[in-house]
């Protein structure tokens, strides 16, 4: 019998029990399932300029530049979405979502570049516009069929072989995108601890082909996801984009898995900020969430 190791025993109560081998369930549900939650957005970077005399104080100039950036990003993203929601004769309707401040654009980062050769203040500003698809529910088979077309907005399904697990059972995670994407797969435990399962130290894959089902754990991984206390609801999240995502504020704990030094909410924003967008280009972003329950 293989020796089992508590890989997180020195850090926190176990969320999953990790063993040295990979154990497959006797019956695995590999058919594709819609996620419990999808958060869609488009991220864009723009260069904005302002003459020092336009706004007076530095704070006012910054505010003016942010206002210009929000206006340009909103218009650019709307144009992008209009072109991406017409698929094989079907017009997907969408709704742009306001943030808590009542704005349509979340500013992710601001890079100040000082004055240009014309004496203008120059900043490169990256913003995100979130949206939802209207008319069909997330679990509607018609919507999933349309969204899994390559021409549709970036869509990633994530699911497991079942919904509830008892102590000692093994979790198998599956995910698939409608087109190629760069991604991270993380798990938020019952107590809020966040672990990145993929990429990991031993399975460095970060780009995933469209239409292909990927599995965790799989060949190359050195861990197995065995259920262990504490019991309750856990979240499996896939962060996906059509541009690369970098590693943010992670530390290796054991068997190649990374632990995030923060909360899930801050990780989502950090991943978005890590995207490097050339010129006035755009990046599609999709966050898909699947919930499982660990029971006694």
C-alpha positions in Angstrom: 0.0 0.0 0.0 1.4 3.4 -1.0 2.3 5.8 1.8 0.0 8.9 2.0 1.3 12.3 2.9 -0.5 15.3 4.4 1.0 17.9 2.2 -0.6 20.9 4.0 -0.3 19.6 7.5 2.3 22.2 8.4 0.3 25.1 7.0 -3.5 24.6 7.6 -6.1 22.0 8.2 -6.4 19.8 5.2 -8.8 20.7 2.4 -7.8 17.7 0.3 -5.7 14.7 1.3 -2.9 14.4 -1.2 -1.2 11.1 -1.9 1.8 10.2 -4.0 -0.2 8.3 -6.6 -3.1 9.3 -8.8 -6.3 7.4 -8.0 -9.1 7.4 -10.6 -12.7 6.9 -9.6 -14.4 3.7 -10.8 -17.0 5.7 -12.7 -16.1 9.1 -14.0 -18.7 11.5 -15.4 -16.8 13.1 -18.3 -19.7 14.5 -20.1 -19.5 18.3 -20.3 -21.4 20.4 -17.7 -22.1 24.1 -17.6 -20.4 25.8 -14.7 -22.4 27.2 -11.7 -21.2 30.7 -12.3 -19.6 32.5 -15.2 -18.1 36.0 -15.1 -17.3 37.4 -18.5 -15.3 40.5 -19.4 -13.2 42.3 -22.0 -10.0 44.0 -20.9 -8.4 46.8 -22.9 -5.4 49.1 -22.5 -5.3 52.6 -23.9 -2.7 55.4 -23.9 -4.1 58.8 -22.7 -2.6 62.2 -22.6 -3.4 65.5 -20.9 -1.6 68.9 -20.9 -0.6 70.0 -17.4 -2.7 73.1 -17.7 -5.9 71.2 -18.5 -6.7 70.1 -15.0 -4.6 72.2 -12.7 -3.5 70.0 -9.8 -2.0 66.6 -10.3 -5.0 64.9 -8.8 -7.3 66.7 -11.2 -5.1 65.8 -14.2 -5.2 62.1 -13.1 -9.0 62.3 -12.8 -9.3 63.7 -16.3 -7.0 61.0 -17.7 -9.0 58.3 -16.0 -12.2 59.8 -17.4 -10.8 59.8 -20.9 -9.6 56.2 -20.5 -13.0 55.0 -19.3 -14.7 56.6 -22.2 -12.4 55.1 -24.8 -12.3 51.6 -23.1 -16.1 51.5 -22.9 -16.5 52.4 -26.6 -13.8 50.0 -27.7 -15.2 47.1 -25.7 -18.8 47.7 -26.9 -17.5 47.6 -30.5 -15.6 44.5 -29.8 -18.6 42.7 -28.2 -20.9 43.8 -31.1 -18.5 42.0 -33.5 -18.1 38.9 -31.3 -21.8 38.1 -30.5 -22.9 37.4 -34.0 -22.4 33.7 -34.5 -23.7 31.6 -37.5 -26.7 33.8 -37.9 -27.4 34.0 -34.2 -27.2 37.4 -32.4 -26.3 36.8 -28.7 -27.7 39.7 -26.6 -25.5 41.0 -23.9 -25.7 43.5 -21.0 -22.8 45.5 -19.7 -22.6 45.4 -15.9 -22.0 48.4 -13.7 -19.6 48.1 -10.8 -20.3 49.0 -7.2 -19.4 52.6 -7.9 -22.0 52.7 -10.7 -19.3 52.8 -13.5 -19.1 50.5 -16.5 -15.3 50.3 -16.5 -13.1 48.9 -13.7 -9.6 50.4 -13.7 -7.1 47.6 -13.2 -3.8 49.5 -13.5 -2.3 52.8 -14.3 1.2 53.2 -15.6 2.5 56.8 -15.6 5.1 57.6 -18.3 5.8 61.2 -17.4 5.7 63.9 -20.1 6.0 63.1 -23.8 7.9 65.2 -26.4 4.9 67.6 -26.6 4.9 68.2 -22.9 1.7 66.2 -22.3 1.3 63.9 -19.3 1.2 60.4 -20.6 -0.3 57.3 -18.9 -1.2 53.8 -20.0 -4.4 52.7 -18.4 -5.9 49.2 -18.4 -9.6 48.7 -17.7 -12.1 45.9 -17.6 -15.7 45.9 -18.8 -17.9 43.0 -17.4 -20.9 41.8 -19.2 -23.5 39.0 -19.1 -25.3 37.2 -21.9 -29.1 37.8 -22.0 -32.1 35.7 -23.0 -30.9 32.2 -22.1 -29.9 30.8 -18.8 -26.4 29.4 -18.1 -27.6 25.8 -18.1 -29.6 26.0 -21.3 -28.4 23.4 -23.7 -29.0 25.8 -26.7 -26.8 28.4 -25.2 -24.0 26.0 -24.4 -24.1 24.6 -28.0 -23.7 28.2 -29.4 -21.1 29.2 -26.9 -18.9 26.2 -27.7 -18.5 27.4 -31.2 -15.1 28.8 -31.9 -16.5 32.1 -33.1 -18.3 32.7 -29.8 -16.9 34.7 -26.9 -14.3 32.8 -24.8 -16.2 30.2 -22.8 -14.8 27.5 -20.5 -16.8 24.7 -18.9 -15.6 23.2 -15.7 -17.1 20.2 -13.8 -16.3 17.2 -11.7 -17.3 13.5 -11.8 -20.0 14.2 -9.2 -21.3 16.9 -6.8 -20.9 15.4 -3.4 -17.9 13.5 -1.9 -17.4 11.6 1.3 -14.2 11.4 3.3 -11.7 9.2 1.5 -13.2 9.7 -2.0 -11.2 11.2 -4.8 -12.2 14.3 -6.8 -11.6 14.5 -10.5 -11.8 17.9 -12.2 -12.5 18.4 -16.0 -12.5 21.5 -18.0 -12.8 22.5 -21.7 -12.8 25.8 -23.7 -14.5 26.6 -26.9 -11.1 27.8 -28.3 -7.5 27.9 -27.2 -6.9 29.9 -24.0 -4.4 30.6 -21.3 -5.6 29.5 -18.0 -5.2 28.8 -14.3 -7.2 26.3 -12.2 -7.6 27.1 -8.5 -9.5 25.6 -5.6 -10.9 27.6 -2.7 -11.3 25.4 0.4 -14.1 25.5 3.0 -12.1 28.0 5.1 -11.2 30.2 2.2 -7.6 29.1 1.5 -6.8 29.2 -2.2 -4.6 26.7 -4.0 -3.5 26.7 -7.6 -3.7 23.2 -9.0 -2.7 24.0 -12.6 -0.2 25.0 -13.8 1.9 23.5 -11.0 5.6 22.8 -10.5 5.5 19.4 -12.3 2.9 20.1 -14.9 3.7 23.5 -16.4 1.0 23.6 -19.0 -0.7 27.0 -19.2 -2.2 27.0 -22.7 -5.1 24.8 -23.4 -6.4 23.8 -26.8 -10.0 24.5 -27.7 -12.5 21.6 -27.8 -10.2 19.3 -25.7 -11.2 18.0 -22.3 -8.4 18.4 -19.7 -8.3 16.5 -16.4 -6.9 17.2 -12.9 -5.1 15.3 -11.6 -3.6 13.8 -14.8 -0.2 12.6 -16.2 2.5 14.8 -14.8 0.7 15.8 -11.6 2.2 14.4 -8.4 -0.9 14.8 -6.2 -4.2 13.1 -5.8 -7.3 15.0 -4.6 -8.6 12.9 -1.7 -11.4 14.4 0.4 -10.6 15.1 4.0 -12.0 17.5 6.7 -13.0 20.3 7.1 -16.3 19.5 5.4 -18.5 21.9 3.5 -18.6 23.6 0.1 -15.5 24.2 -2.0 -15.2 26.2 -5.2 -13.2 25.2 -8.3 -12.4 28.2 -10.5 -10.9 28.4 -14.0 -9.4 31.8 -14.9 -9.1 32.0 -18.7 -7.9 34.6 -21.3 -6.8 34.7 -24.9 -3.5 36.3 -23.6 -1.0 34.8 -21.2 -1.6 35.0 -17.4 1.4 35.3 -15.0 2.0 33.8 -11.6 0.9 36.2 -8.9 1.8 36.1 -5.1 2.0 32.3 -4.9 4.2 30.0 -2.9 4.9 26.3 -3.4 3.6 24.1 -0.6 4.1 20.5 -1.6 3.8 18.1 -4.6 4.1 21.1 -6.9 0.9 22.9 -5.8 0.9 26.6 -5.2 -0.8 28.4 -2.3 -2.1 31.9 -2.8 -1.1 34.5 -0.1 -4.5 36.2 -0.1 -8.2 35.8 -0.6 -10.0 34.5 -3.7 -11.5 38.0 -4.4 -8.0 39.6 -4.6 -6.7 36.7 -6.8 -9.3 37.3 -9.4 -8.3 41.0 -9.8 -4.6 40.1 -9.6 -4.9 37.6 -12.5 -6.7 40.2 -14.6 -4.0 42.8 -13.9 -1.3 40.3 -14.9 -2.4 40.4 -18.6 -0.1 42.4 -20.8 -2.1 43.9 -23.7 -0.1 45.4 -26.6 -1.2 48.8 -28.2 -4.9 49.5 -27.9 -5.6 45.8 -28.1 -8.2 43.8 -26.1 -8.2 40.6 -24.1 -11.2 38.3 -23.5 -11.5 37.0 -20.0 -13.7 34.3 -18.5 -14.0 33.1 -14.9 -15.9 29.9 -14.5 -16.9 28.5 -11.1 -18.0 25.0 -10.1 -19.0 24.0 -6.6 -18.6 20.7 -4.8 -19.7 19.6 -1.3 -17.6 17.5 1.0 -19.8 15.6 3.4 -19.4 13.4 6.5 
